[in-house]
């Protein structure tokens, strides 16, 4: 049931939890739970009782909490009574922030959904037509940023270099002490406890397997978070994602992997058995803090890989979806929309059509041929 999933969602984020008194906290938590259940059960299309994915609900949960905190600042205290006037003023304030236009547009989407819920819940006008819109005016279905073919190769190589250290026996004692100090900070250990195992762990296959699988399969952040050992079929070089664990919870998927990627996964599955934090979980990858990877940690990882690879991203929206968009773009180009739809786990090929475009290097080659 949808309510069973609320424990996985930020019902009351830390900022609000620290701000509200006990009574306000209980009221706000009740208010948010009702909203989240509606989002999960029917928020996407109330007429067809179709809800949003947990990933979407999680993202919008933080956006809406930010809006409510803004309202409390404006009103001088706690309330759950929010209006379209609040939303308009909040939008005007957003104009002057440093957030990207896409981030601002996503905040507006969250607010529009909030007023649809208020219409359904309280009989209010469900429509909010913002006085300022951050939505793109062009083709909204076209992915903005994706890795080029060369960048995909560079990111693969950077994953092999990421966090690596020299072999324990390949450095003299003074140099080894420097690396021990670094690994002690990385793993939260006293220096005296850093030995050969920690050096081997730094050169392990967690990051290469995570990155290479994502580059092959175009994993969404929520799929990285949910990925389990049971998905892996090394012998046939595929992921087998059950319907109840897929991002949209609609059907099972078989996703192709390169043979070398499958080899990395095999090595990682053997290696992960050595670490205590994986003893009681089937999750395939955990962060150093023993948490599942999520959008922010994956974005940080990708940007670190870009730094290693020398790929500039300051003027690009470089997120984990940049990898997914590259899979869609080049798979559609090489094998057609049907293959891209299967690889990206799209139920409808219409969703995949946004990738049916010639990438920049192909268009550049065409210009050369045209003279």
Secondary structure by P-SEA (a helix, b strand, c coil): cccccccccccccaaaaacccaaaaaaaaaaaaaaaaaaacccccccccbbbcaaaaaaaaaaaaaaaaaaaaaaccccccccaaaaaaaaaaaccccccaaaaaaaaaaaaaaaaaaaaacccccccccccccccccccccccccccaaaaaaaaaaaaacccccccccccaaaaaaaaaaaaaaaccccccccaaaaaaaaccaaaaaaaaaaaccccaaaaaacccccccccccbbbbcccccccccbbbbbbbcaaaaaaaaaaaaaaccccccccccccccccccccccaaaaaaaaaaaaaaacccccccccccaaaaaaaaaaaaacccaaaaaaaacccccccccccccccaaaaaaaaaaac
